[in-house]
Amino acid sequence: MTFCEYRPGLEGIPATQSSISFVDGQRGILEYRGIGIEELALNSTFLETSYLLIWGNLPSKEELAEFEHEIRYHRRLKYRIRDMMKCFPESGHPMDALQACAAALGLFYSRRALDDPDYIRNAVVRLLAKIPTMVAAFQLMRKGNDPVQPRDDLDYAANFLYMLNEQEPDPLAAHIFDICLTLHAEHTINASTFSAMVTASTLTDPYGVIASAVGTLAGPLHGGANEEVIFMLEEIGSIDKVEAYLDKCMQNKSKIMGFGHRVYKVKDPRATILQELAEQLFEKFGGDEYYEIAVALEKAVEERLGQKGIYPNVDFYSGLVYRKLGIPTDLFTPVFAIARTAGWLAHWKEQLAENRIFRPTQIYTGSRNAPYVPIEKRQSAQDQELLGLVSG
Ligand code: CMC
């Protein structure tokens, strides 16, 4: 079969068949295993949602209790992983630290038995359990402190905030953080999920799969956009500068961070929920200087770019929520990774069930049968440019 149309970014080209999540970008609908994101955010915990994504059904009470118990039990990191982290430069980005640590787990659990359900279950549990501990540990270590051990009496979200801030979180803060994790847990075939699937298709170990997905999530056009939103709001500085900022973006043809989406042509349903969560937090704990700027920016972008389908995406309001929860800006993307690990693992499992290695084709645009020039006769690109042989 030959398929010759090239679409940059593979836009609109199905890369797989999947029953994990569904997006209707025109109507702003997101469902996990057929269940609306709003319903899950309201009624389920992140771990319950992870179970749904990975195993395909909502767990019974007993199944959920067992899953939660296993995850609690595996939250601790091996001291060698912690020792390894001590060697990381404190100026390094936490996403790089997380990618290295996720890959390192493969050194400790090197048995690769992809046809053994126990191996799959253990990998799911270990990754969901340990990734938050890694993120929190790096944060404390780069400040020169010892990492805080996980607390078995705290649930998933509360325990992460506790390990990060070294104090037990307010129940509302923990609840809202748990909802944020649910909202970020899965989103069809985005760049990092595709990366996870490609890596999974080689039948490598799940730690390598998650490490490659973490590396892909880190970029500013994907998970890294939530950090960029805060830098942008900081740069804008006040409501009266919003229009001038937008003028500058339009002039330079630069993207406004936290806006636009390959699939959504209306406001991302997750952005709507995150905005509500931000407001709940501000009501209880006091407002955020950037929130009014964000709301004014949303309005202005809608006026100018709404007809092009440019609306807030998931990253626009998430940073404001995270700031209020005491999460430092460069941890926003690692927090996204904590949540998205559930989706990556679901796709890893789905890929294994009907695996065929990814091996797309290309449209070759280079020369053919080019003469081989011996090194002593070659000219540097600079010389060629000076001679006008090549154009810049
Ligand atoms: N600001 C201004 N214009 C935009 C933006 C934006 N944020 N996003 C898209 N456009 C315009 C773009 O200039 C282009 O216009 P034209 O057709 O006149 O040249 C048109 O909309 C289509 O844009 P595109 O870049 O071809 O769209 P894409 O589907 O390739 O990219 C995107 C999607 C999310 C990478 C892009 O919207 C973007 O860079 N947004 C800013 C970064 C961001 O917020 N990323 C988070 C994405 S959501 C969560 C995640 O994936 O992690």
Residues whose N, C-alpha, C, O or C-beta is under 5 A from the ligand:
A	BS01	CMC	P220 L221 H222 G223 A225 S254 K255 I256 M257 G258 F259 G260 H261 R262 N313 V314 D315
